[in-house]
Amino acid sequence: MHLAYVGLGANLGDARTALEAALQALEALPDTHVLRRSSLYRSAPVDSSGPDYLNAVAELRTGFAPLELLHALQAIEQDHGRERPYRNAPRTLDLDLLLHGDLRLDTPELTLPHPRAHQRAFVLLPLAELAPALQIPGQGRVADLLTQVRDQPIEKVEP
């Protein structure tokens, strides 16, 4: 079993419902259990346009290998109408594999840790809520990395 962190985001349609449904789909994966989930956070799109995003992070215990988990995440996105018309297009659902244990991987299909996780408040703030002392391999401790993204507007959304 592996500890993995998944970033969840949506900015089209009913984003809150999409994130809740995605968490249920994660929990339904074989050999996978959602241990914890962060609060929801609202943030503006990065390197894109469109409505604000709702974001969260889920902590999973999973028997899936990294690529198996990536493919499962992509299938969940597809089930929720995810389209990829262009880079950073608005999304009905976005699931990013942020970390899979302390594994470092760089393949054409998957890079771990997620290559921009340490640069995004919408990843770091929910991740810090779950595991502030967590180390992002090659980047540093989540709580320390937060200081580098203080200028990125983000707000916690009350449940």
Order of alpha helices (4+ residues) and beta strands (2+ residues): beta-alpha-beta-beta-beta-alpha-beta-beta-beta-alpha-beta-beta-alpha-beta
